[in-house]
Amino acid sequence: MRTMLTTGCVLLATVLSMAGPAVAHDVESAVVALDNPSVLVSLVTLAAGTSTGIHMNPEPELIIVAEGELVLVTRHGKEVLKAGRVTFLRAGTGHEVRNESAQPVKLWATNLKKCE
């Protein structure tokens, strides 16, 4: 398991290095709309030329692009998501969300918590 995780991180770092120029890590704002035992829903605004940085969430995440155009980078490559697009990330998926445009991007990040 550790070898697979290490290999995955190396692959993600390689993809990210080829995906484009580095950008500042800066979430302009994140407003929590709902936080309960089952789900965390936040409205995130990324300023132009910024990124969330590489990270992994312990729970599955649903991303809905509300305004603008963002770039999602995973070990599978780089994908441009425009307003209205939705994507799903499995728990533990290493990823980075970038705003490579000149305009702010707004997205809804929905983390599906484990229910007991």
OpenMM code with the backbone's topology and positions (N, CA, C; nanometers):
from openmm import Vec3, app, unit

residues = "MET ARG THR MET LEU THR THR GLY CYS VAL LEU LEU ALA THR VAL LEU SER MET ALA GLY PRO ALA VAL ALA HIS ASP VAL GLU SER ALA VAL VAL ALA LEU ASP ASN PRO SER VAL LEU VAL SER LEU VAL THR LEU ALA ALA GLY THR SER THR GLY ILE HIS MET ASN PRO GLU PRO GLU LEU ILE ILE VAL ALA GLU GLY GLU LEU VAL LEU VAL THR ARG HIS GLY LYS GLU VAL LEU LYS ALA GLY ARG VAL THR PHE LEU ARG ALA GLY THR GLY HIS GLU VAL ARG ASN GLU SER ALA GLN PRO VAL LYS LEU TRP ALA THR ASN LEU LYS LYS CYS GLU".split()
positions = [
    Vec3(0.0832, -0.1192, 0.0000),
    Vec3(0.0000, 0.0000, 0.0000),
    Vec3(0.0876, 0.1255, 0.0000),
    Vec3(0.1925, 0.1268, 0.0847),
    Vec3(0.2807, 0.2428, 0.0928),
    Vec3(0.3509, 0.2667, -0.0410),
    Vec3(0.3929, 0.1580, -0.1081),
    Vec3(0.4590, 0.1704, -0.2378),
    Vec3(0.3640, 0.2300, -0.3400),
    Vec3(0.2377, 0.1848, -0.3403),
    Vec3(0.1381, 0.2389, -0.4335),
    Vec3(0.1155, 0.3866, -0.4072),
    Vec3(0.1069, 0.4263, -0.2812),
    Vec3(0.0856, 0.5661, -0.2462),
    Vec3(0.2046, 0.6502, -0.2895),
    Vec3(0.3251, 0.6028, -0.2641),
    Vec3(0.4454, 0.6747, -0.3049),
    Vec3(0.4510, 0.6888, -0.4562),
    Vec3(0.4224, 0.5814, -0.5273),
    Vec3(0.4213, 0.5849, -0.6738),
    Vec3(0.3166, 0.6833, -0.7237),
    Vec3(0.1996, 0.6830, -0.6621),
    Vec3(0.0933, 0.7763, -0.6998),
    Vec3(0.1353, 0.9202, -0.6795),
    Vec3(0.2014, 0.9500, -0.5684),
    Vec3(0.2475, 1.0863, -0.5407),
    Vec3(0.3542, 1.1295, -0.6402),
    Vec3(0.4444, 1.0382, -0.6753),
    Vec3(0.5480, 1.0691, -0.7736),
    Vec3(0.4837, 1.0966, -0.9089),
    Vec3(0.3864, 1.0135, -0.9480),
    Vec3(0.3165, 1.0351, -1.0750),
    Vec3(0.2426, 1.1682, -1.0745),
    Vec3(0.1749, 1.2010, -0.9637),
    Vec3(0.1035, 1.3280, -0.9544),
    Vec3(0.2005, 1.4446, -0.9653),
    Vec3(0.3125, 1.4377, -0.8965),
    Vec3(0.4122, 1.5452, -0.9033),
    Vec3(0.4652, 1.5612, -1.0453),
    Vec3(0.4857, 1.4497, -1.1148),
    Vec3(0.5332, 1.4549, -1.2532),
    Vec3(0.4303, 1.5209, -1.3435),
    Vec3(0.3043, 1.4806, -1.3304),
    Vec3(0.1975, 1.5401, -1.4117),
    Vec3(0.1863, 1.6885, -1.3828),
    Vec3(0.1911, 1.7255, -1.2554),
    Vec3(0.1785, 1.8659, -1.2194),
    Vec3(0.2940, 1.9484, -1.2738),
    Vec3(0.4131, 1.8919, -1.2761),
    Vec3(0.5275, 1.9664, -1.3264),
    Vec3(0.5163, 1.9906, -1.4764),
    Vec3(0.4456, 1.9031, -1.5466),
    Vec3(0.4282, 1.9187, -1.6907),
    Vec3(0.3019, 1.9965, -1.7241),
    Vec3(0.2157, 2.0214, -1.6251),
    Vec3(0.0837, 2.0786, -1.6508),
    Vec3(0.0861, 2.2286, -1.6762),
    Vec3(0.1907, 2.2960, -1.6412),
    Vec3(0.1946, 2.4395, -1.6650),
    Vec3(0.2748, 2.5097, -1.5587),
    Vec3(0.2769, 2.6427, -1.5656),
    Vec3(0.3566, 2.7186, -1.4705),
    Vec3(0.3008, 2.7095, -1.3290),
    Vec3(0.3907, 2.7226, -1.2346),
    Vec3(0.3476, 2.7223, -1.0948),
    Vec3(0.2675, 2.8488, -1.0672),
    Vec3(0.1696, 2.8377, -0.9797),
    Vec3(0.0874, 2.9520, -0.9440),
    Vec3(0.0859, 2.9675, -0.7935),
    Vec3(0.0487, 3.0845, -0.7478),
    Vec3(0.0432, 3.1102, -0.6035),
    Vec3(-0.0665, 3.0256, -0.5401),
    Vec3(-0.0430, 2.9811, -0.4169),
    Vec3(-0.1443, 2.9051, -0.3443),
    Vec3(-0.2280, 3.0032, -0.2640),
    Vec3(-0.3512, 3.0249, -0.3098),
    Vec3(-0.4331, 3.1244, -0.2431),
    Vec3(-0.5790, 3.1022, -0.2752),
    Vec3(-0.6543, 3.0625, -0.1765),
    Vec3(-0.7988, 3.0576, -0.1918),
    Vec3(-0.8487, 3.1930, -0.1458),
    Vec3(-0.9072, 3.2689, -0.2389),
    Vec3(-0.9531, 3.4039, -0.2065),
    Vec3(-1.0540, 3.4007, -0.0919),
    Vec3(-1.1500, 3.3078, -0.1020),
    Vec3(-1.2451, 3.2915, 0.0076),
    Vec3(-1.3091, 3.1544, 0.0006),
    Vec3(-1.3499, 3.1064, 0.1155),
    Vec3(-1.4243, 2.9814, 0.1257),
    Vec3(-1.5316, 3.0026, 0.2315),
    Vec3(-1.6558, 2.9976, 0.1879),
    Vec3(-1.7690, 3.0196, 0.2775),
    Vec3(-1.8404, 2.8864, 0.2970),
    Vec3(-1.8465, 2.8411, 0.4208),
    Vec3(-1.9147, 2.7152, 0.4507),
    Vec3(-2.0648, 2.7384, 0.4474),
    Vec3(-2.1328, 2.6667, 0.3589),
    Vec3(-2.2780, 2.6788, 0.3460),
    Vec3(-2.3505, 2.5756, 0.4322),
    Vec3(-2.2862, 2.4588, 0.4515),
    Vec3(-2.3474, 2.3519, 0.5299),
    Vec3(-2.2375, 2.2622, 0.5848),
    Vec3(-2.2453, 2.2317, 0.7123),
    Vec3(-2.1496, 2.1397, 0.7747),
    Vec3(-2.2250, 2.0588, 0.8785),
    Vec3(-2.2477, 1.9312, 0.8465),
    Vec3(-2.3159, 1.8422, 0.9392),
    Vec3(-2.2431, 1.7080, 0.9386),
    Vec3(-2.2897, 1.6088, 1.0116),
    Vec3(-2.2176, 1.4811, 1.0172),
    Vec3(-2.2048, 1.4088, 0.8824),
    Vec3(-2.2861, 1.4458, 0.7831),
    Vec3(-2.2850, 1.3759, 0.6554),
    Vec3(-2.2121, 1.4475, 0.5430),
    Vec3(-2.2097, 1.5821, 0.5476),
    Vec3(-2.1584, 1.6577, 0.4334),
    Vec3(-2.1009, 1.7923, 0.4763),
    Vec3(-2.0009, 1.8387, 0.4007),
    Vec3(-1.9464, 1.9732, 0.4163),
    Vec3(-1.9557, 2.0395, 0.2793),
    Vec3(-2.0314, 2.1475, 0.2699),
    Vec3(-2.0497, 2.2192, 0.1437),
    Vec3(-1.9932, 2.3595, 0.1593),
    Vec3(-1.9004, 2.3949, 0.0691),
    Vec3(-1.8366, 2.5266, 0.0748),
    Vec3(-1.8398, 2.5923, -0.0619),
    Vec3(-1.8596, 2.7239, -0.0630),
    Vec3(-1.8466, 2.8026, -0.1852),
    Vec3(-1.7059, 2.8611, -0.1827),
    Vec3(-1.6233, 2.8188, -0.2783),
    Vec3(-1.4829, 2.8582, -0.2830),
    Vec3(-1.4619, 2.9538, -0.3990),
    Vec3(-1.3891, 3.0627, -0.3728),
    Vec3(-1.3516, 3.1570, -0.4774),
    Vec3(-1.2001, 3.1554, -0.4907),
    Vec3(-1.1533, 3.1296, -0.6126),
    Vec3(-1.0105, 3.1328, -0.6436),
    Vec3(-0.9815, 3.2571, -0.7258),
    Vec3(-0.8915, 3.3399, -0.6779),
    Vec3(-0.8515, 3.4597, -0.7519),
    Vec3(-0.7771, 3.4179, -0.8788),
    Vec3(-0.7699, 3.5081, -0.9740),
    Vec3(-0.6985, 3.4818, -1.0986),
    Vec3(-0.5538, 3.4431, -1.0702),
    Vec3(-0.5062, 3.3391, -1.1378),
    Vec3(-0.3666, 3.2978, -1.1251),
    Vec3(-0.3309, 3.2264, -0.9966),
    Vec3(-0.4285, 3.1719, -0.9258),
    Vec3(-0.4008, 3.1046, -0.7987),
    Vec3(-0.4409, 2.9574, -0.8044),
    Vec3(-0.4108, 2.8866, -0.6962),
    Vec3(-0.4363, 2.7437, -0.6901),
    Vec3(-0.4606, 2.7014, -0.5457),
    Vec3(-0.5206, 2.5844, -0.5299),
    Vec3(-0.5403, 2.5285, -0.3965),
    Vec3(-0.4145, 2.4602, -0.3458),
    Vec3(-0.3203, 2.4333, -0.4353),
    Vec3(-0.2040, 2.3523, -0.3993),
    Vec3(-0.2438, 2.2059, -0.4044),
    Vec3(-0.1459, 2.1193, -0.4111),
    Vec3(-0.1716, 1.9760, -0.4176),
    Vec3(-0.2219, 1.9298, -0.2814),
    Vec3(-0.3316, 1.8577, -0.2827),
    Vec3(-0.3857, 1.8059, -0.1572),
    Vec3(-0.4707, 1.6822, -0.1830),
    Vec3(-0.5056, 1.6130, -0.0744),
    Vec3(-0.5949, 1.4973, -0.0786),
    Vec3(-0.6992, 1.5158, 0.0304),
    Vec3(-0.8203, 1.4749, 0.0020),
    Vec3(-0.9265, 1.4793, 0.1014),
    Vec3(-0.9543, 1.3370, 0.1497),
    Vec3(-0.9802, 1.3193, 0.2790),
    Vec3(-1.0063, 1.1851, 0.3309),
    Vec3(-1.1432, 1.1319, 0.2889),
    Vec3(-1.2270, 1.2178, 0.2332),
    Vec3(-1.3590, 1.1758, 0.1904),
    Vec3(-1.3796, 1.2094, 0.0425),
    Vec3(-1.4787, 1.1456, -0.0225),
    Vec3(-1.5078, 1.1788, -0.1615),
    Vec3(-1.5491, 1.3258, -0.1738),
    Vec3(-1.5195, 1.3853, -0.2893),
    Vec3(-1.5513, 1.5268, -0.3099),
    Vec3(-1.6204, 1.5451, -0.4450),
    Vec3(-1.7234, 1.6270, -0.4435),
    Vec3(-1.7964, 1.6656, -0.5642),
    Vec3(-1.7671, 1.8129, -0.5868),
    Vec3(-1.7162, 1.8470, -0.7057),
    Vec3(-1.6847, 1.9863, -0.7384),
    Vec3(-1.7794, 2.0326, -0.8479),
    Vec3(-1.8458, 2.1444, -0.8241),
    Vec3(-1.9367, 2.2042, -0.9217),
    Vec3(-1.8832, 2.3433, -0.9541),
    Vec3(-1.8498, 2.3676, -1.0794),
    Vec3(-1.7986, 2.4985, -1.1200),
    Vec3(-1.9173, 2.5914, -1.1400),
    Vec3(-1.9246, 2.6961, -1.0572),
    Vec3(-2.0364, 2.7907, -1.0625),
    Vec3(-2.0094, 2.9058, -1.1597),
    Vec3(-1.8872, 2.9584, -1.1572),
    Vec3(-1.8501, 3.0702, -1.2444),
    Vec3(-1.7060, 3.0556, -1.2882),
    Vec3(-1.6793, 3.0920, -1.4122),
    Vec3(-1.5424, 3.0923, -1.4619),
    Vec3(-1.4985, 2.9580, -1.5159),
    Vec3(-1.3672, 2.9402, -1.5194),
    Vec3(-1.3059, 2.8208, -1.5760),
    Vec3(-1.1891, 2.7797, -1.4877),
    Vec3(-1.1895, 2.6543, -1.4440),
    Vec3(-1.0801, 2.6081, -1.3598),
    Vec3(-1.0091, 2.4913, -1.4259),
    Vec3(-0.8904, 2.4645, -1.3767),
    Vec3(-0.8107, 2.3527, -1.4248),
    Vec3(-0.7946, 2.2556, -1.3086),
    Vec3(-0.8363, 2.1319, -1.3298),
    Vec3(-0.8213, 2.0261, -1.2302),
    Vec3(-0.7053, 1.9376, -1.2746),
    Vec3(-0.6064, 1.9208, -1.1860),
    Vec3(-0.4906, 1.8382, -1.2169),
    Vec3(-0.4884, 1.7205, -1.1206),
    Vec3(-0.4861, 1.5996, -1.1769),
    Vec3(-0.4742, 1.4759, -1.0997),
    Vec3(-0.3653, 1.3903, -1.1645),
    Vec3(-0.3430, 1.2711, -1.1114),
    Vec3(-0.2430, 1.1822, -1.1717),
    Vec3(-0.2857, 1.1373, -1.3107),
    Vec3(-0.4117, 1.1593, -1.3451),
    Vec3(-0.4620, 1.1224, -1.4772),
    Vec3(-0.4402, 1.2325, -1.5802),
    Vec3(-0.3957, 1.3486, -1.5338),
    Vec3(-0.3701, 1.4586, -1.6268),
    Vec3(-0.4393, 1.5867, -1.5859),
    Vec3(-0.4522, 1.6738, -1.6827),
    Vec3(-0.5043, 1.8090, -1.6629),
    Vec3(-0.6380, 1.8206, -1.7377),
    Vec3(-0.7407, 1.8707, -1.6685),
    Vec3(-0.8729, 1.8838, -1.7292),
    Vec3(-0.9264, 2.0241, -1.7034),
    Vec3(-0.9748, 2.0896, -1.8086),
    Vec3(-1.0343, 2.2221, -1.7968),
    Vec3(-1.1837, 2.2043, -1.7729),
    Vec3(-1.2333, 2.2676, -1.6661),
    Vec3(-1.3751, 2.2603, -1.6312),
    Vec3(-1.4355, 2.4001, -1.6364),
    Vec3(-1.5361, 2.4181, -1.7204),
    Vec3(-1.6030, 2.5481, -1.7341),
    Vec3(-1.7291, 2.5506, -1.6484),
    Vec3(-1.7846, 2.6698, -1.6309),
    Vec3(-1.9061, 2.6875, -1.5503),
    Vec3(-2.0123, 2.5864, -1.5936),
    Vec3(-2.0745, 2.5245, -1.4933),
    Vec3(-2.1768, 2.4247, -1.5188),
    Vec3(-2.1261, 2.2817, -1.5146),
    Vec3(-1.9955, 2.2623, -1.5192),
    Vec3(-1.9371, 2.1280, -1.5154),
    Vec3(-1.9294, 2.0768, -1.3718),
    Vec3(-1.9390, 1.9469, -1.3594),
    Vec3(-1.9331, 1.8793, -1.2300),
    Vec3(-1.8319, 1.7659, -1.2418),
    Vec3(-1.7529, 1.7456, -1.1363),
    Vec3(-1.6606, 1.6325, -1.1347),
    Vec3(-1.6609, 1.5691, -0.9963),
    Vec3(-1.6287, 1.4416, -0.9930),
    Vec3(-1.6274, 1.3653, -0.8684),
    Vec3(-1.4871, 1.3117, -0.8442),
    Vec3(-1.4388, 1.3267, -0.7225),
    Vec3(-1.3069, 1.2748, -0.6837),
    Vec3(-1.3256, 1.1731, -0.5718),
    Vec3(-1.2694, 1.0557, -0.5909),
    Vec3(-1.2758, 0.9529, -0.4859),
    Vec3(-1.1941, 0.9962, -0.3648),
    Vec3(-1.2262, 0.9405, -0.2502),
    Vec3(-1.1504, 0.9689, -0.1277),
    Vec3(-1.0028, 0.9395, -0.1510),
    Vec3(-0.9163, 1.0298, -0.1043),
    Vec3(-0.7731, 1.0096, -0.1162),
    Vec3(-0.7133, 1.0436, -0.2517),
    Vec3(-0.7917, 1.1014, -0.3417),
    Vec3(-0.7405, 1.1393, -0.4732),
    Vec3(-0.6561, 1.2657, -0.4616),
    Vec3(-0.5277, 1.2541, -0.4924),
    Vec3(-0.4414, 1.3718, -0.4938),
    Vec3(-0.4820, 1.4620, -0.6087),
    Vec3(-0.4976, 1.5908, -0.5806),
    Vec3(-0.5398, 1.6830, -0.6854),
    Vec3(-0.5018, 1.8266, -0.6526),
    Vec3(-0.5086, 1.9080, -0.7546),
    Vec3(-0.4878, 2.0523, -0.7411),
    Vec3(-0.5910, 2.1208, -0.8290),
    Vec3(-0.6511, 2.2270, -0.7765),
    Vec3(-0.7453, 2.3077, -0.8538),
    Vec3(-0.6773, 2.4404, -0.8820),
    Vec3(-0.6685, 2.4748, -1.0088),
    Vec3(-0.6005, 2.5981, -1.0497),
    Vec3(-0.6953, 2.6928, -1.1220),
    Vec3(-0.6721, 2.8203, -1.1026),
    Vec3(-0.7383, 2.9225, -1.1835),
    Vec3(-0.6296, 2.9852, -1.2693),
    Vec3(-0.6189, 2.9404, -1.3921),
    Vec3(-0.5174, 2.9912, -1.4829),
    Vec3(-0.5703, 3.1064, -1.5680),
    Vec3(-0.6914, 3.1499, -1.5389),
    Vec3(-0.7527, 3.2580, -1.6160),
    Vec3(-0.7267, 3.3941, -1.5499),
    Vec3(-0.7774, 3.4986, -1.6130),
    Vec3(-0.7618, 3.6346, -1.5612),
    Vec3(-0.8804, 3.6765, -1.4754),
    Vec3(-0.9802, 3.5887, -1.4615),
    Vec3(-1.1017, 3.6183, -1.3854),
    Vec3(-1.1128, 3.5251, -1.2651),
    Vec3(-1.1826, 3.5678, -1.1583),
    Vec3(-1.2051, 3.4782, -1.0443),
    Vec3(-1.2879, 3.3564, -1.0854),
    Vec3(-1.2697, 3.2471, -1.0140),
    Vec3(-1.3481, 3.1250, -1.0345),
    Vec3(-1.4221, 3.0955, -0.9056),
    Vec3(-1.5501, 3.0597, -0.9188),
    Vec3(-1.6285, 3.0179, -0.8027),
    Vec3(-1.6696, 2.8731, -0.8238),
    Vec3(-1.6533, 2.7943, -0.7169),
    Vec3(-1.6932, 2.6541, -0.7245),
    Vec3(-1.7547, 2.6105, -0.5927),
    Vec3(-1.8433, 2.5132, -0.6022),
    Vec3(-1.8998, 2.4496, -0.4843),
    Vec3(-1.8202, 2.3225, -0.4595),
    Vec3(-1.7614, 2.3102, -0.3424),
    Vec3(-1.6887, 2.1905, -0.3019),
    Vec3(-1.7741, 2.1175, -0.1995),
    Vec3(-1.8139, 1.9957, -0.2328),
    Vec3(-1.8983, 1.9158, -0.1446),
    Vec3(-1.8215, 1.7920, -0.1026),
    Vec3(-1.7866, 1.7864, 0.0248),
    Vec3(-1.7154, 1.6715, 0.0796),
    Vec3(-1.8167, 1.5794, 0.1476),
    Vec3(-1.8205, 1.4547, 0.1021),
    Vec3(-1.9162, 1.3575, 0.1551),
    Vec3(-1.8520, 1.2823, 0.2697),
    Vec3(-1.8914, 1.3179, 0.3911),
    Vec3(-1.8326, 1.2579, 0.5111),
    Vec3(-1.8832, 1.1161, 0.5306),
    Vec3(-1.8087, 1.0386, 0.6075),
    Vec3(-1.8510, 0.9022, 0.6381),
    Vec3(-1.9641, 0.9057, 0.7397),
    Vec3(-2.0697, 0.8359, 0.7085),
    Vec3(-2.1828, 0.8268, 0.8003),
    Vec3(-2.1695, 0.6978, 0.8807),
    Vec3(-2.1948, 0.7093, 1.0078),
    Vec3(-2.1847, 0.5898, 1.0943),
    Vec3(-2.3214, 0.5438, 1.1352),
] * unit.nanometer
topology = app.Topology()
chain = topology.addChain("A")
for resn in residues:
    res = topology.addResidue(resn, chain)
    for name in ("N", "CA", "C"):
        topology.addAtom(name, app.Element.getBySymbol(name[0]), res)
